[in-house]
Amino acid sequence: MASLLGSTVFEITGQGPSPTKDFFQLVITKTEVIWTSWKISLRSEFRGAAPGEMRQSHNDFLHDARLQHQVGVVFGQHTLEHSKALCEGHYNYLERLPNQLLLRVFFYLSFRDIGRLAQTSKRFSKLSNSPELWEQTVRVRCEELTPDMEILANAMGWRKIFFTFFHEKLRASKAGPASDSLPSAINLA
């Protein structure tokens, strides 16, 4: 699993809180924490000033209350806690999986679980609404997919076509609520 980690594990940039206009960047690599700051000011003594940079090992960062305080003030407590967890070696490998592999996992989840997973991060939300996921879902669930429906799906979106077609099929068959899960034998090639 360690091979899923790139050289940069986490990176965030942003402006400090008012009244300062200073700009900050926090980068966490596999071995160190890099804190960079740019002084933004109209004062002539700060024009052309080089950015300040501090590099620390993960262990040093975990024991540096001053830098942790700065990270918390600039980026918030949630980012600080996440940074400390990364420095302690607590990585979220699910977030690091490639999109194609995650989509493959999504195909085996129920719609309810996909909806719940979509609420956990921006990346999962984007993937749960991706045309790739819904195109495959339509192709697996809708046996009567016609060329006209494909054209319509490409224009309107595969997700919209799926729910339109799926609900129409349910109403027509009067079979009651459909299964909330996808078929277990899905070809994702």
Secondary structure, 3 states (H helix, E strand, C coil): CHHHCCCEEEEEEEECCCCCCCEEEEEEECCEEEEEEECCCCCHHHCCCCCEEEEEEHHHHHCCHHHHHHHHHHHCHHHHHHHHHHHCCCCCHHHHCCHHHHHHHHCCCCHHHHHHHHCCCHHHHHHHCCHHHHHHHHHHHCCCCCHHHHHHHHHHCHHHHHHHHHHHHHHHHCCCCCCCCCCCCCCCC
